[in-house]
């Protein structure tokens, strides 16, 4: 099961793509890895989407319990190949082993968490309005509402979470939970990881007695296979984590279809951090250390990496910068996820370094033995320079951050106004800062999906209350989250049934509430 | 308060537009009505949107109770001007008085219903995950989630519900309920109605002590003022009910913005009705009568008018057609909403009448004294003709329907597959039809927002379980409803707060649940 073949998985079959080949590269050593992978094209998209559409008819009618058991099975199958999988992830992505093991646990837990959501049952969104035959001027009919799945979902694997946001990651788990078959376009930087995970899912489909089209895994270029996938009439929604240009291209393709479809693209975020004066004077040194720990997590390649820090000019800010600079200098170079990401990062660092109003504070240790070398950098600039140049809030994907020195409260207000939509904003505040924090909070709310107090934006907890989303351009659709259980709602829509005979009522809409789920009945929530 | 001035309402002020003038026309008599209305342009859009943005900061922080009282006040203000308002609606739209009075009651009830939603409180979407400091491998932070309003909403009034889906209609009620200021572009066919209602809302804003920018009412062309409104950076969502071309134009404008925004456009639907064999043989005659009663409601100008009927060829179908033909012949001509709608309807009828494979069954009585005369028409065609020509499922907005004779079950399946997205599908079934209905139901679910059994699609109940939405092209965003309480969700998005100090927690996210609302705590719903 874990001998890599270089094939795509189309339903129950394996197919070696015939429109080109590629190999993964070890970002630490720069060596190309075995095996050779075949690239697919529109033929494979059509096959996978036809199978997915066929499977949808059956899959969407499965019970929540059955889908939960399927998700549990995927988790167990992943855990059964943990050793081979972890080794391959490390080889393909350069991520350190403890993080890979943590990510595998997170991925399995995430699948099981959606199983819990399915078993709890309120995802059905059941609303019942009993008939009122005597209502004036018109009788009220019997109306029952539930949510149904949209249809097959195209999932684009992310490079930076080769497990948790790739083949069996959050988008896949939430779409499968919703009752949607999934067609994954594997990320080109970890095809072996994708194949191992894909085979675990493929096996779970078979072992669960589900139709084969519930899952397919394709390799191909974004412009060809990716576009064909989003344009395919059987595909009804898209989950994507990646660059802004990639997300926007998919959104344009989706909007140009005869029938447009939703695109849930998580695109870019610089995750501003605000160090309020009280916090800074209380704990500047500790904040500097903790900030760099967050910045360097995952070699800075997390969607929530703190790329911008704002603080009022003060001696405490100098203490913070001194502490952060020492931590940066002590940081070790590490492999970035891929050569492409590494060169884009180098370009971003050069952009800061060559900017007339930006000063380098510190750089981390280099390690030229690493092919895709990621080195930490810390820069500063002034609020007026930041406000004058919108390019200074463009994401530099990697362990680089820009500290912006603010002179007064009016600059702070202008900066918050000027910020683009973000996944997160972080506020460090002491007791003395509460008034300022209270002013800041409603402004930040309008810009972000999550507000973190006295912590760091990295470390996205996969739970019931998480929001990993935010206004454009952090995502293409700020009304949703891609992490946490609310993500299931992205792939559902409401349907109402008027005077449906009892024999035909879908599960959850019966009079007796056999599923025992929370429902809204005549406007009141009840079980 | 009810002396019409021809002005727009921008916050607390009244402004006569200076980019042109127009007058409403009485569709029954063809006469132009007083007063002259001034058209606004981008200047007025900018003023209204700046006021709306200012107001948003305050309005979004108002309690559910306060917004509920505001909606109640709008309803009371409308009822206070009922006589003048009803008279003006009749003059401007030709709608018969009982329907206008019913629509006014529905509009007031709809506002009060959203008040109930606000007081009930679960719209907040509160989710709380208490911290788990001892969790391994990482502690869980304190995470709390709620939904916040998107920002100012542009509402485009509909022609066919001059009260219930216009200035203070469903889109406005749900957006105001969500905490979003509203800027209405009045529909050009009922400016006087819009002014009366607009002044009632404007007064309610003042009487409720809310910032003036919570509501503005503009007159202008769709291509100029409408486009400027959707393109305005302060506008964060769009509610629209109208034509497919109009909705698509707004969606294109919204997608082309620097920051795209959601467009909730309810566009077109032919609302297929399936007469299953058992039902037809049991009650063909009664079905024919009831069908035409639904078809002629509102002179066929309802979004849910039954424009297509499918039935197996049989003697019972002939009985149905005979009964329907008699009802059509007995139907009286009535004024359509506007000269434009009337001429588009005439063109649609001509399209059927001149189609080689379409036969006219019956036409209603004419009344040439009516300027915008709407006459009922009934046509038939065959399933093969229907399947051969996609134009036969294009909406003819008015009291015209096409009965499609089906030969066998395979044709029925092809027809269901060929249907575009619809607001509704209706099934008439007797006991003997249950198996066929069971097969049909999942197919219809994929195409529509509401399924009606043994009734008619017109008569959309404004309640908790209604869905008035559906897959494209019936709406631009099939994940929502524009009627019923779920509509509030269109204008909200989730935000998570991590480790927020207790002093800063928004209402509904406190430990003690002072609001007493249903919340999800640690994955369980509780109050």
HADDOCK unambig.tbl for C-alpha pairs under 7 A between the chains (distance, minus, plus):
assign (segid A and resid 127 and name CA) (segid B and resid 465 and name CA) 5.36 0.50 0.50
assign (segid A and resid 128 and name CA) (segid B and resid 465 and name CA) 6.02 0.50 0.50
assign (segid A and resid 129 and name CA) (segid B and resid 464 and name CA) 6.99 0.50 0.50
assign (segid A and resid 129 and name CA) (segid B and resid 465 and name CA) 6.19 0.50 0.50
assign (segid A and resid 143 and name CA) (segid B and resid 465 and name CA) 5.86 0.50 0.50
assign (segid A and resid 143 and name CA) (segid B and resid 466 and name CA) 6.81 0.50 0.50
assign (segid A and resid 144 and name CA) (segid B and resid 465 and name CA) 5.70 0.50 0.50
assign (segid A and resid 145 and name CA) (segid B and resid 465 and name CA) 5.23 0.50 0.50
assign (segid A and resid 145 and name CA) (segid B and resid 466 and name CA) 6.99 0.50 0.50
assign (segid A and resid 259 and name CA) (segid B and resid 472 and name CA) 6.12 0.50 0.50
assign (segid A and resid 438 and name CA) (segid B and resid 504 and name CA) 6.55 0.50 0.50
assign (segid A and resid 449 and name CA) (segid B and resid 494 and name CA) 6.92 0.50 0.50
assign (segid A and resid 449 and name CA) (segid B and resid 495 and name CA) 4.81 0.50 0.50
assign (segid A and resid 449 and name CA) (segid B and resid 496 and name CA) 6.29 0.50 0.50
assign (segid A and resid 450 and name CA) (segid B and resid 495 and name CA) 5.55 0.50 0.50
assign (segid A and resid 450 and name CA) (segid B and resid 496 and name CA) 4.52 0.50 0.50
assign (segid A and resid 450 and name CA) (segid B and resid 497 and name CA) 5.70 0.50 0.50
assign (segid A and resid 451 and name CA) (segid B and resid 496 and name CA) 6.30 0.50 0.50
assign (segid A and resid 451 and name CA) (segid B and resid 497 and name CA) 4.90 0.50 0.50
assign (segid A and resid 451 and name CA) (segid B and resid 498 and name CA) 6.01 0.50 0.50
assign (segid A and resid 452 and name CA) (segid B and resid 497 and name CA) 6.09 0.50 0.50
assign (segid A and resid 452 and name CA) (segid B and resid 498 and name CA) 4.63 0.50 0.50
assign (segid A and resid 452 and name CA) (segid B and resid 499 and name CA) 6.44 0.50 0.50
assign (segid A and resid 453 and name CA) (segid B and resid 498 and name CA) 6.08 0.50 0.50
assign (segid A and resid 453 and name CA) (segid B and resid 499 and name CA) 5.40 0.50 0.50
assign (segid A and resid 453 and name CA) (segid B and resid 500 and name CA) 5.52 0.50 0.50
assign (segid A and resid 464 and name CA) (segid B and resid 129 and name CA) 6.98 0.50 0.50
assign (segid A and resid 464 and name CA) (segid B and resid 523 and name CA) 6.19 0.50 0.50
assign (segid A and resid 465 and name CA) (segid B and resid 127 and name CA) 5.36 0.50 0.50
assign (segid A and resid 465 and name CA) (segid B and resid 128 and name CA) 6.01 0.50 0.50
assign (segid A and resid 465 and name CA) (segid B and resid 129 and name CA) 6.18 0.50 0.50
assign (segid A and resid 465 and name CA) (segid B and resid 143 and name CA) 5.86 0.50 0.50
assign (segid A and resid 465 and name CA) (segid B and resid 144 and name CA) 5.71 0.50 0.50
assign (segid A and resid 465 and name CA) (segid B and resid 145 and name CA) 5.23 0.50 0.50
assign (segid A and resid 465 and name CA) (segid B and resid 496 and name CA) 6.62 0.50 0.50
assign (segid A and resid 466 and name CA) (segid B and resid 143 and name CA) 6.80 0.50 0.50
assign (segid A and resid 466 and name CA) (segid B and resid 145 and name CA) 6.99 0.50 0.50
assign (segid A and resid 466 and name CA) (segid B and resid 496 and name CA) 5.88 0.50 0.50
assign (segid A and resid 467 and name CA) (segid B and resid 494 and name CA) 6.81 0.50 0.50
assign (segid A and resid 467 and name CA) (segid B and resid 495 and name CA) 6.06 0.50 0.50
assign (segid A and resid 467 and name CA) (segid B and resid 496 and name CA) 5.33 0.50 0.50
assign (segid A and resid 472 and name CA) (segid B and resid 259 and name CA) 6.11 0.50 0.50
assign (segid A and resid 478 and name CA) (segid B and resid 493 and name CA) 6.90 0.50 0.50
assign (segid A and resid 479 and name CA) (segid B and resid 493 and name CA) 4.55 0.50 0.50
assign (segid A and resid 479 and name CA) (segid B and resid 494 and name CA) 6.64 0.50 0.50
assign (segid A and resid 480 and name CA) (segid B and resid 493 and name CA) 6.75 0.50 0.50
assign (segid A and resid 480 and name CA) (segid B and resid 494 and name CA) 6.77 0.50 0.50
assign (segid A and resid 493 and name CA) (segid B and resid 478 and name CA) 6.88 0.50 0.50
assign (segid A and resid 493 and name CA) (segid B and resid 479 and name CA) 4.54 0.50 0.50
assign (segid A and resid 493 and name CA) (segid B and resid 480 and name CA) 6.75 0.50 0.50
assign (segid A and resid 494 and name CA) (segid B and resid 449 and name CA) 6.91 0.50 0.50
assign (segid A and resid 494 and name CA) (segid B and resid 467 and name CA) 6.79 0.50 0.50
assign (segid A and resid 494 and name CA) (segid B and resid 479 and name CA) 6.62 0.50 0.50
assign (segid A and resid 494 and name CA) (segid B and resid 480 and name CA) 6.76 0.50 0.50
assign (segid A and resid 495 and name CA) (segid B and resid 449 and name CA) 4.80 0.50 0.50
assign (segid A and resid 495 and name CA) (segid B and resid 450 and name CA) 5.53 0.50 0.50
assign (segid A and resid 495 and name CA) (segid B and resid 467 and name CA) 6.06 0.50 0.50
assign (segid A and resid 496 and name CA) (segid B and resid 449 and name CA) 6.29 0.50 0.50
assign (segid A and resid 496 and name CA) (segid B and resid 450 and name CA) 4.52 0.50 0.50
assign (segid A and resid 496 and name CA) (segid B and resid 451 and name CA) 6.30 0.50 0.50
assign (segid A and resid 496 and name CA) (segid B and resid 465 and name CA) 6.62 0.50 0.50
assign (segid A and resid 496 and name CA) (segid B and resid 466 and name CA) 5.89 0.50 0.50
assign (segid A and resid 496 and name CA) (segid B and resid 467 and name CA) 5.32 0.50 0.50
assign (segid A and resid 497 and name CA) (segid B and resid 450 and name CA) 5.70 0.50 0.50
assign (segid A and resid 497 and name CA) (segid B and resid 451 and name CA) 4.89 0.50 0.50
assign (segid A and resid 497 and name CA) (segid B and resid 452 and name CA) 6.10 0.50 0.50
assign (segid A and resid 498 and name CA) (segid B and resid 451 and name CA) 6.01 0.50 0.50
assign (segid A and resid 498 and name CA) (segid B and resid 452 and name CA) 4.64 0.50 0.50
assign (segid A and resid 498 and name CA) (segid B and resid 453 and name CA) 6.09 0.50 0.50
assign (segid A and resid 499 and name CA) (segid B and resid 452 and name CA) 6.43 0.50 0.50
assign (segid A and resid 499 and name CA) (segid B and resid 453 and name CA) 5.40 0.50 0.50
assign (segid A and resid 500 and name CA) (segid B and resid 453 and name CA) 5.50 0.50 0.50
assign (segid A and resid 504 and name CA) (segid B and resid 438 and name CA) 6.56 0.50 0.50
assign (segid A and resid 523 and name CA) (segid B and resid 464 and name CA) 6.20 0.50 0.50
